C-alpha cells in the first residue's frame, strides 16, 4: 500500500506525471453562489455566510470529503474602478485617452492578504491538507475587462498600441504582486485566467495570438517558473486548438475542459502526453443519477490511470445540482480517485 501523501504534494506530483497514492479529489472551480444558496435552502448548514470567501469554501470542501483547495486571485481593481453591472460591458477604456485619464488611475493597487486569510492558510498548510493556487489574469482576459467584449476583439486590428499598453501596465503590476504572494505563502501552482475560447474554439487565430498574447507569456512564464511551480491556463470553451500555441510559450496544463464545448481529455492527453489537465467531468449529467455518473467516470478512467490528470467538474457545479446529488458525485469521485491501478 502506498504511503498517504500530503494533499499539496499529491496534487503537484499528479500534474507532473509522478507516482502518487491516489488522484487528488478537488472541486477546481469552486461553486456558483447560486449553487451554495440552493444547498443552504435545502438545509446544508456548514457555511457561515462569509460572503462566500475561503472560509465557507473550505467548510463545504470538508463537508463533502474533498481535498482542500484555496486560491488567492490577483485582481487589479480598487474601489474607484468602474466595474460594470452588466457582464462584458467594459470599464470605459475606449481609446488611449480614456484609458490613461479615466481608467488607469483606478487600477493596480498594492494588494495584500488579510491577516485572517494568512492565519487560516498557514494553519491548513501546516496540517498538510491544503492545495494553494495563485491566480493572475492573462493578456486576453484583462483588456477585455477594460474595453468590453466587442471593442476588445476589434482592438487587435484597430488599436494595437492601446492593447500593448494595457498588457505592459498589467504585466509590471503582476510581477510586483506575484513576488509579494510567493514570498508570503507556499503556493502550489499558478493559473493564468484567460477564457480565450468558446464553443467553436479560440476567439482569435494563431497569428494574432503570436502578435498580442505570446509575448506576454514569453516574458511572464520564465518569471513565474522561477518559483518552481507549474503554470496552467484557465479557459472556458473548446481550447483544443490553442493548447499547442500555449505549450510553445511554456504552459504546463489546462482547465476546466468543458465537455459541452467538445473537449475530451482522452483525445487531448493522447495529443499532448506531457501536458497536465484538470476538469472535463460533464456538469450537465450531474443530476442524472448514479448510473450516468459512473459512465462519465468510466469515460475519464483511462486518463486517471495515465496520470497528469485530475477529474473535476468542467467549470463550476451549477445550481441545478442538489446537495444530495453533489454528495453522490463527490462519493464516486473519491471512489474513482483510488482506481489509479
C-alpha positions, 0 to 999 in steps of 0.5 A: 500500500502506498504511503498517504501523501500530503494533499499539496504534494499529491496534487503537484506530483499528479500534474507532473506525471509522478507516482502518487497514492491516489488522484487528488479529489478537488472541486477546481472551480469552486461553486456558483453562489447560486449553487451554495444558496440552493444547498443552504435552502435545502438545509446544508448548514456548514457555511457561515455566510462569509460572503462566500470567501475561503472560509465557507469554501473550505467548510463545504470542501470538508463537508463533502470529503474533498481535498482542500483547495484555496486560491488567492486571485490577483485582481487589479481593481480598487474601489474607484474602478468602474466595474460594470453591472452588466457582464462584458460591458467594459470599464470605459477604456475606449481609446488611449485617452480614456484609458490613461485619464479615466481608467488607469488611475483606478487600477493596480493597487498594492494588494495584500492578504488579510491577516485572517486569510494568512492565519487560516492558510498557514494553519491548513498548510501546516496540517498538510491538507491544503492545495494553494493556487495563485491566480493572475489574469492573462493578456486576453482576459484583462483588456477585455475587462477594460474595453468590453467584449466587442471593442476588445476583439476589434482592438487587435486590428484597430488599436494595437498600441492601446492593447500593448499598453494595457498588457505592459501596465498589467504585466509590471503590476503582476510581477510586483504582486506575484513576488509579494504572494510567493514570498508570503505563502507556499503556493502550489501552482499558478493559473493564468485566467484567460477564457480565450475560447468558446464553443467553436474554439479560440476567439482569435487565430494563431497569428494574432495570438503570436502578435498580442498574447505570446509575448506576454507569456514569453516574458511572464512564464520564465518569471513565474517558473522561477518559483518552481511551480507549474503554470496552467491556463484557465479557459472556458470553451473548446481550447483544443486548438490553442493548447499547442500555441500555449505549450510553445510559450511554456504552459504546463496544463489546462482547465476546466475542459468543458465537455459541452464545448467538445473537449475530451481529455482522452483525445487531448492527453493522447495529443499532448502526453506531457501536458497536465489537465484538470476538469472535463467531468460533464456538469450537465449529467450531474443530476442524472443519477448514479448510473450516468455518473459512473459512465462519465467516470468510466469515460475519464478512467483511462486518463486517471490511470495515465496520470497528469490528470485530475477529474473535476467538474468542467467549470463550476457545479451549477445550481441545478445540482442538489446537495444530495446529488453533489454528495453522490458525485463527490462519493464516486469521485473519491471512489474513482480517485483510488482506481489509479491501478 
